[in-house]
Amino acid sequence: MKEIKAYIRREKTDIIIKKLEEAGIKGMTIIDVYALREWADRKSYSYSVEFVEKYSKVMKLEIVCEDNNVDKLADIIAQYGYTGNAGDGMIFISSIEKSIKIKTKEINTV
């Protein structure tokens, strides 16, 4: 199993989620977050000058998927998140060692 964490432009969220759902993703976590300015588009700043110098609002997607789906899903995020401008975002992929179902205490190791 793999986990994909993607930091994307807020205005790209709807199309990326739609394309991920079309690819078969049934669940993901979507979080409104602040990113360091190196990841952000300076044109979208709408906060105080001091705050803007460091942070900008972006969306974070978290997806856990099978190893064989990770490249396809990352490609979808990259394709539909792309504008060609600074602040298009970042995608991070990491391995999942274990999952635990809270209700049943079932442990899955991968």
C-alpha positions as CSV (number, residue, x, y, z in Angstrom):
1,M,0.0,0.0,0.0
2,K,1.0,3.6,-0.7
3,E,0.0,7.0,0.6
4,I,-0.2,9.9,-1.8
5,K,-0.1,13.4,-0.2
6,A,-0.7,16.1,-2.8
7,Y,-0.6,19.9,-2.2
8,I,-2.6,21.5,-5.0
9,R,-4.0,24.9,-6.0
10,R,-7.5,25.4,-4.5
11,E,-9.0,26.2,-7.9
12,K,-7.9,22.8,-9.2
13,T,-9.5,20.8,-6.5
14,D,-12.8,20.0,-8.1
15,I,-11.4,18.7,-11.4
16,I,-8.7,16.6,-9.7
17,I,-11.2,15.0,-7.4
18,K,-13.6,14.3,-10.3
19,K,-10.8,12.7,-12.3
20,L,-9.6,10.6,-9.3
21,E,-13.2,9.4,-8.8
22,E,-13.5,8.5,-12.5
23,A,-10.3,6.5,-12.0
24,G,-12.0,4.5,-9.2
25,I,-11.0,6.2,-6.0
26,K,-13.8,5.9,-3.6
27,G,-12.3,7.8,-0.7
28,M,-9.7,10.4,0.1
29,T,-9.1,13.1,2.7
30,I,-9.3,16.7,1.5
31,I,-7.8,19.4,3.9
32,D,-7.6,23.2,3.6
33,V,-4.1,24.0,4.6
34,Y,-1.4,26.7,4.4
35,A,1.8,26.1,2.5
36,L,5.1,27.8,2.6
37,R,5.5,30.3,-0.1
38,E,7.9,28.2,-2.2
39,W,4.8,26.0,-3.0
40,A,2.4,28.8,-3.4
41,D,1.3,31.2,-6.1
42,R,2.1,34.8,-4.9
43,K,-0.8,36.1,-7.0
44,S,-3.3,34.3,-4.8
45,Y,-2.2,35.9,-1.5
46,S,-5.1,37.6,0.4
47,Y,-3.7,37.9,3.9
48,S,-1.5,40.4,5.8
49,V,1.9,41.2,4.3
50,E,3.8,39.4,7.1
51,F,1.7,36.3,6.8
52,V,1.8,36.3,3.0
53,E,5.5,36.5,2.9
54,K,5.6,33.0,4.3
55,Y,2.3,31.2,3.7
56,S,-0.5,30.7,1.2
57,K,-3.7,28.6,1.3
58,V,-3.7,25.4,-0.7
59,M,-5.6,22.1,-0.6
60,K,-4.1,18.9,0.6
61,L,-5.3,15.5,-0.7
62,E,-4.5,12.3,1.1
63,I,-5.1,9.0,-0.6
64,V,-4.2,5.4,0.4
65,C,-4.1,3.0,-2.6
66,E,-2.6,-0.2,-3.9
67,D,0.9,-0.1,-5.1
68,N,-0.2,-0.7,-8.7
69,N,-2.4,2.4,-8.7
70,V,0.0,4.9,-7.3
71,D,1.6,6.1,-10.6
72,K,-1.8,6.4,-12.3
73,L,-3.2,8.5,-9.5
74,A,-0.1,10.7,-9.2
75,D,-0.2,11.3,-13.0
76,I,-3.9,12.4,-12.7
77,I,-3.0,14.9,-9.9
78,A,-0.1,16.2,-11.9
79,Q,-1.9,16.5,-15.2
80,Y,-5.0,18.2,-13.8
81,G,-3.2,20.3,-11.3
82,Y,-0.8,21.8,-13.8
83,T,-0.9,25.4,-14.8
84,G,2.7,26.0,-15.6
85,N,3.0,28.7,-13.0
86,A,4.8,28.8,-9.7
87,G,2.7,27.3,-7.0
88,D,1.2,24.3,-8.9
89,G,2.0,22.2,-5.9
90,M,3.8,19.0,-4.8
91,I,3.0,15.3,-4.7
92,F,4.6,13.0,-2.0
93,I,4.4,9.2,-2.1
94,S,5.3,7.0,0.8
95,S,4.8,3.4,1.8
96,I,2.2,2.2,4.4
97,E,3.5,-0.4,6.8
98,K,0.3,-1.3,8.6
99,S,-3.3,-0.3,8.9
100,I,-5.6,-0.9,11.9
101,K,-9.4,-0.9,11.8
102,I,-10.5,1.0,14.9
103,K,-13.9,-0.8,15.3
104,T,-12.6,-4.4,14.8
105,K,-8.9,-3.9,15.8
106,E,-8.1,-5.9,12.6
107,I,-4.5,-5.3,11.6
108,N,-3.3,-5.5,8.1
109,T,0.4,-5.5,7.4
110,V,1.7,-4.8,3.9
